[in-house]
Amino acid sequence: MMIHDVNRDDYIYEHDKPVYVRSYCRIRFGEVENVRQHFRSYPN
């Protein structure tokens, strides 16, 4: 399961999927500031 998660993240990050996906990847990288801005735009 862990390996699958990592592969999925790599695929998403490389292909630059929609903003919500990129924000998820950024959370893992530790860029909370950017993520917060993205989440603000997206009404969750």
C-alpha distance matrix in Angstrom:
0.0 3.8 5.5 5.1 6.3 8.8 10.0 10.6 12.5 14.4 15.4 16.5 18.4 20.2 21.3 22.4 21.4 23.2 24.1 21.7 18.8 20.6 21.3 17.6 17.1 20.3 19.3 16.6 19.5 21.8 24.3 24.9 28.4 27.5 24.8 27.5 29.9 27.5 26.6 30.4 31.0 28.3 29.5 26.5
3.8 0.0 3.8 5.4 5.1 6.4 8.7 9.9 10.8 12.6 14.4 15.5 16.6 18.6 20.2 21.2 20.6 22.6 23.1 20.9 17.8 19.0 19.6 16.0 15.0 17.9 16.8 13.7 16.4 18.8 21.5 22.4 25.9 25.2 22.8 25.6 28.1 26.0 25.4 29.1 29.9 27.6 29.1 26.2
5.5 3.8 0.0 3.8 5.4 5.2 6.2 8.6 10.0 10.7 12.4 14.3 15.5 16.7 18.5 20.0 19.8 22.4 23.3 21.6 18.2 19.1 20.3 17.0 15.4 18.5 18.2 14.9 17.0 19.9 22.4 23.8 27.2 26.0 23.9 27.1 29.2 26.9 26.8 30.6 31.0 28.8 30.6 28.1
5.1 5.4 3.8 0.0 3.8 5.5 5.2 6.1 8.7 10.0 10.6 12.3 14.3 15.5 16.6 18.2 17.5 19.9 21.2 19.4 16.0 17.5 19.0 15.7 14.5 18.0 17.9 15.2 17.6 20.5 22.6 23.7 26.9 25.4 23.1 26.2 28.1 25.4 25.2 29.0 29.1 26.6 28.4 25.9
6.3 5.1 5.4 3.8 0.0 3.8 5.5 5.1 6.2 8.7 9.9 10.6 12.2 14.3 15.5 16.4 15.6 17.6 18.4 16.4 13.1 14.5 15.6 12.2 11.2 14.6 14.2 11.6 14.3 17.0 19.0 20.0 23.2 21.9 19.4 22.5 24.5 22.0 21.7 25.5 25.8 23.5 25.3 22.7
8.8 6.4 5.2 5.5 3.8 0.0 3.8 5.4 5.1 6.2 8.6 9.9 10.5 12.3 14.3 15.3 15.4 17.9 18.5 17.2 13.7 14.1 15.5 12.5 10.4 13.5 13.7 10.6 12.4 15.6 17.7 19.3 22.5 21.1 19.2 22.5 24.4 22.1 22.4 26.1 26.4 24.5 26.7 24.5
10.0 8.7 6.2 5.2 5.5 3.8 0.0 3.8 5.5 5.1 6.2 8.6 9.9 10.7 12.3 14.2 14.3 17.3 18.6 17.7 13.9 14.5 16.7 14.1 11.9 15.3 16.2 13.5 14.9 18.3 20.0 21.8 24.6 22.7 21.0 24.4 25.8 23.2 23.8 27.5 27.3 25.3 27.7 25.7
10.6 9.9 8.6 6.1 5.1 5.4 3.8 0.0 3.8 5.5 5.1 6.2 8.6 10.0 10.7 12.1 11.4 14.1 15.6 14.4 10.7 12.0 14.2 11.6 10.1 13.8 14.7 12.7 14.6 17.7 18.9 20.3 23.0 20.9 18.8 22.1 23.4 20.5 20.8 24.6 24.2 22.0 24.3 22.4
12.5 10.8 10.0 8.7 6.2 5.1 5.5 3.8 0.0 3.8 5.4 5.1 6.0 8.5 10.0 10.4 10.4 12.9 13.6 12.6 8.9 9.2 11.3 8.8 6.6 10.2 11.3 9.3 10.8 14.1 15.2 16.8 19.4 17.4 15.6 19.1 20.4 17.8 18.4 22.1 22.0 20.2 22.7 21.0
14.4 12.6 10.7 10.0 8.7 6.2 5.1 5.5 3.8 0.0 3.8 5.5 5.2 6.1 8.5 9.9 11.0 14.2 15.2 15.0 11.3 10.8 13.4 11.7 8.8 11.7 13.6 11.4 11.8 15.4 16.4 18.7 21.0 18.8 17.6 21.3 22.2 19.7 20.9 24.5 24.1 22.7 25.5 24.1
15.4 14.4 12.4 10.6 9.9 8.6 6.2 5.1 5.4 3.8 0.0 3.8 5.6 5.3 6.2 8.5 9.0 12.5 14.4 14.5 10.8 10.9 14.1 12.8 10.5 13.7 15.8 14.2 14.8 18.3 18.8 20.8 22.8 20.1 18.8 22.4 23.0 20.0 21.3 24.7 23.8 22.2 25.0 23.8
16.5 15.5 14.3 12.3 10.6 9.9 8.6 6.2 5.1 5.5 3.8 0.0 3.8 5.6 5.3 6.0 5.7 9.0 10.6 10.7 7.1 7.4 10.7 9.7 8.0 11.1 13.3 12.5 13.3 16.4 16.4 18.0 19.9 17.0 15.5 19.0 19.4 16.4 17.6 21.0 20.0 18.4 21.3 20.3
18.4 16.6 15.5 14.3 12.2 10.5 9.9 8.6 6.0 5.2 5.6 3.8 0.0 3.8 5.6 5.3 7.1 10.0 10.7 11.4 8.2 6.6 9.8 9.6 6.7 9.0 11.9 11.1 10.9 14.1 13.9 16.1 17.7 14.9 14.1 17.8 18.1 15.5 17.3 20.5 19.8 18.8 22.0 21.2
20.2 18.6 16.7 15.5 14.3 12.3 10.7 10.0 8.5 6.1 5.3 5.6 3.8 0.0 3.8 5.6 8.2 11.8 13.1 14.5 11.3 9.8 13.3 13.3 10.5 12.5 15.6 14.5 13.9 17.3 17.0 19.5 20.8 17.8 17.5 21.2 21.0 18.4 20.6 23.6 22.5 21.6 25.0 24.5
21.3 20.2 18.5 16.6 15.5 14.3 12.3 10.7 10.0 8.5 6.2 5.3 5.6 3.8 0.0 3.8 5.7 9.4 11.6 13.3 10.4 9.7 13.5 13.8 11.8 14.0 17.0 16.6 16.4 19.5 18.7 20.8 21.9 18.5 17.9 21.4 20.9 17.9 19.9 22.8 21.2 20.1 23.5 23.2
22.4 21.2 20.0 18.2 16.4 15.3 14.2 12.1 10.4 9.9 8.5 6.0 5.3 5.6 3.8 0.0 3.8 6.7 8.2 10.4 8.1 6.7 10.4 11.5 10.0 11.5 14.7 15.1 14.7 17.3 16.0 17.9 18.6 15.1 14.6 18.0 17.2 14.2 16.5 19.3 17.6 16.8 20.3 20.4
21.4 20.6 19.8 17.5 15.6 15.4 14.3 11.4 10.4 11.0 9.0 5.7 7.1 8.2 5.7 3.8 0.0 3.8 6.6 8.1 6.0 6.4 9.8 10.6 10.2 12.3 14.8 15.4 16.0 18.3 17.1 18.3 19.2 15.8 14.5 17.5 16.9 13.5 15.1 18.0 16.2 14.7 17.9 17.8
23.2 22.6 22.4 19.9 17.6 17.9 17.3 14.1 12.9 14.2 12.5 9.0 10.0 11.8 9.4 6.7 3.8 0.0 3.8 5.6 5.5 6.4 8.8 10.3 11.1 12.5 14.6 16.2 16.9 18.6 16.9 17.3 17.8 14.4 12.9 15.4 14.5 10.8 12.2 14.8 12.7 11.1 14.4 14.6
24.1 23.1 23.3 21.2 18.4 18.5 18.6 15.6 13.6 15.2 14.4 10.6 10.7 13.1 11.6 8.2 6.6 3.8 0.0 3.8 5.4 5.0 6.0 8.6 9.9 10.3 12.3 14.5 15.0 16.0 13.9 14.0 14.2 10.9 9.4 11.7 10.7 7.1 8.9 11.5 9.7 8.7 12.3 12.7
21.7 20.9 21.6 19.4 16.4 17.2 17.7 14.4 12.6 15.0 14.5 10.7 11.4 14.5 13.3 10.4 8.1 5.6 3.8 0.0 3.8 5.5 5.1 6.4 8.9 9.9 10.7 13.0 14.5 15.2 13.7 13.2 14.1 11.4 8.8 10.9 11.0 7.4 7.5 10.8 9.9 7.7 10.6 10.1
18.8 17.8 18.2 16.0 13.1 13.7 13.9 10.7 8.9 11.3 10.8 7.1 8.2 11.3 10.4 8.1 6.0 5.5 5.4 3.8 0.0 3.8 5.4 5.1 6.5 8.7 10.0 11.3 12.8 14.5 13.6 13.9 15.4 12.7 10.3 13.2 13.7 10.3 10.8 14.3 13.5 11.5 14.3 13.3
20.6 19.0 19.1 17.5 14.5 14.1 14.5 12.0 9.2 10.8 10.9 7.4 6.6 9.8 9.7 6.7 6.4 6.4 5.0 5.5 3.8 0.0 3.8 5.4 5.1 6.2 8.7 10.1 10.5 12.3 10.9 11.9 13.1 10.0 8.5 11.9 12.1 9.1 10.8 14.0 13.3 12.4 15.6 15.1
21.3 19.6 20.3 19.0 15.6 15.5 16.7 14.2 11.3 13.4 14.1 10.7 9.8 13.3 13.5 10.4 9.8 8.8 6.0 5.1 5.4 3.8 0.0 3.8 5.4 5.0 6.3 8.9 9.8 10.3 8.7 8.7 10.1 7.5 5.0 8.4 9.2 6.6 7.7 11.1 11.3 10.5 13.5 12.7
17.6 16.0 17.0 15.7 12.2 12.5 14.1 11.6 8.8 11.7 12.8 9.7 9.6 13.3 13.8 11.5 10.6 10.3 8.6 6.4 5.1 5.4 3.8 0.0 3.8 5.4 5.2 6.8 9.0 10.0 9.9 9.8 12.3 10.5 7.6 10.6 12.4 10.0 9.9 13.6 14.2 12.6 14.9 13.3
17.1 15.0 15.4 14.5 11.2 10.4 11.9 10.1 6.6 8.8 10.5 8.0 6.7 10.5 11.8 10.0 10.2 11.1 9.9 8.9 6.5 5.1 5.4 3.8 0.0 3.8 5.4 5.3 6.5 8.8 9.0 10.4 12.9 10.9 9.1 12.7 14.1 12.0 12.8 16.4 16.7 15.6 18.3 16.9
20.3 17.9 18.5 18.0 14.6 13.5 15.3 13.8 10.2 11.7 13.7 11.1 9.0 12.5 14.0 11.5 12.3 12.5 10.3 9.9 8.7 6.2 5.0 5.4 3.8 0.0 3.8 5.3 4.9 6.1 5.4 7.2 9.3 7.6 6.5 10.2 11.6 10.3 11.6 14.7 15.5 15.2 18.1 17.0
19.3 16.8 18.2 17.9 14.2 13.7 16.2 14.7 11.3 13.6 15.8 13.3 11.9 15.6 17.0 14.7 14.8 14.6 12.3 10.7 10.0 8.7 6.3 5.2 5.4 3.8 0.0 3.8 5.4 5.1 5.7 5.8 9.2 8.8 6.6 9.4 12.0 11.1 11.2 14.4 16.0 15.3 17.5 15.9
16.6 13.7 14.9 15.2 11.6 10.6 13.5 12.7 9.3 11.4 14.2 12.5 11.1 14.5 16.6 15.1 15.4 16.2 14.5 13.0 11.3 10.1 8.9 6.8 5.3 5.3 3.8 0.0 3.8 5.4 7.8 9.0 12.4 12.0 10.3 13.2 15.7 14.6 14.8 18.2 19.5 18.6 20.8 18.9
19.5 16.4 17.0 17.6 14.3 12.4 14.9 14.6 10.8 11.8 14.8 13.3 10.9 13.9 16.4 14.7 16.0 16.9 15.0 14.5 12.8 10.5 9.8 9.0 6.5 4.9 5.4 3.8 0.0 3.8 5.9 8.6 11.3 10.8 10.4 13.5 15.5 14.9 15.9 18.9 20.1 19.9 22.4 21.1
21.8 18.8 19.9 20.5 17.0 15.6 18.3 17.7 14.1 15.4 18.3 16.4 14.1 17.3 19.5 17.3 18.3 18.6 16.0 15.2 14.5 12.3 10.3 10.0 8.8 6.1 5.1 5.4 3.8 0.0 3.8 5.7 8.7 9.4 9.1 11.5 13.9 14.1 14.8 17.4 19.2 19.3 21.6 20.2
24.3 21.5 22.4 22.6 19.0 17.7 20.0 18.9 15.2 16.4 18.8 16.4 13.9 17.0 18.7 16.0 17.1 16.9 13.9 13.7 13.6 10.9 8.7 9.9 9.0 5.4 5.7 7.8 5.9 3.8 0.0 3.8 5.5 5.8 6.5 8.9 10.6 11.2 12.5 14.7 16.3 17.0 19.5 18.8
24.9 22.4 23.8 23.7 20.0 19.3 21.8 20.3 16.8 18.7 20.8 18.0 16.1 19.5 20.8 17.9 18.3 17.3 14.0 13.2 13.9 11.9 8.7 9.8 10.4 7.2 5.8 9.0 8.6 5.7 3.8 0.0 3.8 5.6 5.0 6.1 8.8 9.9 10.3 12.2 14.5 15.1 17.1 16.2
28.4 25.9 27.2 26.9 23.2 22.5 24.6 23.0 19.4 21.0 22.8 19.9 17.7 20.8 21.9 18.6 19.2 17.8 14.2 14.1 15.4 13.1 10.1 12.3 12.9 9.3 9.2 12.4 11.3 8.7 5.5 3.8 0.0 3.8 5.4 5.2 6.6 8.9 10.1 10.9 13.1 14.7 16.9 16.8
27.5 25.2 26.0 25.4 21.9 21.1 22.7 20.9 17.4 18.8 20.1 17.0 14.9 17.8 18.5 15.1 15.8 14.4 10.9 11.4 12.7 10.0 7.5 10.5 10.9 7.6 8.8 12.0 10.8 9.4 5.8 5.6 3.8 0.0 3.8 5.4 5.3 6.4 8.7 10.0 11.2 12.7 15.6 15.9
24.8 22.8 23.9 23.1 19.4 19.2 21.0 18.8 15.6 17.6 18.8 15.5 14.1 17.5 17.9 14.6 14.5 12.9 9.4 8.8 10.3 8.5 5.0 7.6 9.1 6.5 6.6 10.3 10.4 9.1 6.5 5.0 5.4 3.8 0.0 3.8 5.4 5.1 6.1 8.5 10.1 10.5 13.1 12.7
27.5 25.6 27.1 26.2 22.5 22.5 24.4 22.1 19.1 21.3 22.4 19.0 17.8 21.2 21.4 18.0 17.5 15.4 11.7 10.9 13.2 11.9 8.4 10.6 12.7 10.2 9.4 13.2 13.5 11.5 8.9 6.1 5.2 5.4 3.8 0.0 3.8 5.4 5.1 6.1 8.9 9.9 11.7 11.6
29.9 28.1 29.2 28.1 24.5 24.4 25.8 23.4 20.4 22.2 23.0 19.4 18.1 21.0 20.9 17.2 16.9 14.5 10.7 11.0 13.7 12.1 9.2 12.4 14.1 11.6 12.0 15.7 15.5 13.9 10.6 8.8 6.6 5.3 5.4 3.8 0.0 3.8 5.5 5.1 6.6 8.9 11.4 12.5
27.5 26.0 26.9 25.4 22.0 22.1 23.2 20.5 17.8 19.7 20.0 16.4 15.5 18.4 17.9 14.2 13.5 10.8 7.1 7.4 10.3 9.1 6.6 10.0 12.0 10.3 11.1 14.6 14.9 14.1 11.2 9.9 8.9 6.4 5.1 5.4 3.8 0.0 3.8 5.3 5.3 6.4 9.7 10.6
26.6 25.4 26.8 25.2 21.7 22.4 23.8 20.8 18.4 20.9 21.3 17.6 17.3 20.6 19.9 16.5 15.1 12.2 8.9 7.5 10.8 10.8 7.7 9.9 12.8 11.6 11.2 14.8 15.9 14.8 12.5 10.3 10.1 8.7 6.1 5.1 5.5 3.8 0.0 3.8 5.4 4.9 7.0 7.3
30.4 29.1 30.6 29.0 25.5 26.1 27.5 24.6 22.1 24.5 24.7 21.0 20.5 23.6 22.8 19.3 18.0 14.8 11.5 10.8 14.3 14.0 11.1 13.6 16.4 14.7 14.4 18.2 18.9 17.4 14.7 12.2 10.9 10.0 8.5 6.1 5.1 5.3 3.8 0.0 3.8 5.5 6.7 8.3
31.0 29.9 31.0 29.1 25.8 26.4 27.3 24.2 22.0 24.1 23.8 20.0 19.8 22.5 21.2 17.6 16.2 12.7 9.7 9.9 13.5 13.3 11.3 14.2 16.7 15.5 16.0 19.5 20.1 19.2 16.3 14.5 13.1 11.2 10.1 8.9 6.6 5.3 5.4 3.8 0.0 3.8 6.3 9.0
28.3 27.6 28.8 26.6 23.5 24.5 25.3 22.0 20.2 22.7 22.2 18.4 18.8 21.6 20.1 16.8 14.7 11.1 8.7 7.7 11.5 12.4 10.5 12.6 15.6 15.2 15.3 18.6 19.9 19.3 17.0 15.1 14.7 12.7 10.5 9.9 8.9 6.4 4.9 5.5 3.8 0.0 3.8 5.9
29.5 29.1 30.6 28.4 25.3 26.7 27.7 24.3 22.7 25.5 25.0 21.3 22.0 25.0 23.5 20.3 17.9 14.4 12.3 10.6 14.3 15.6 13.5 14.9 18.3 18.1 17.5 20.8 22.4 21.6 19.5 17.1 16.9 15.6 13.1 11.7 11.4 9.7 7.0 6.7 6.3 3.8 0.0 3.8
26.5 26.2 28.1 25.9 22.7 24.5 25.7 22.4 21.0 24.1 23.8 20.3 21.2 24.5 23.2 20.4 17.8 14.6 12.7 10.1 13.3 15.1 12.7 13.3 16.9 17.0 15.9 18.9 21.1 20.2 18.8 16.2 16.8 15.9 12.7 11.6 12.5 10.6 7.3 8.3 9.0 5.9 3.8 0.0
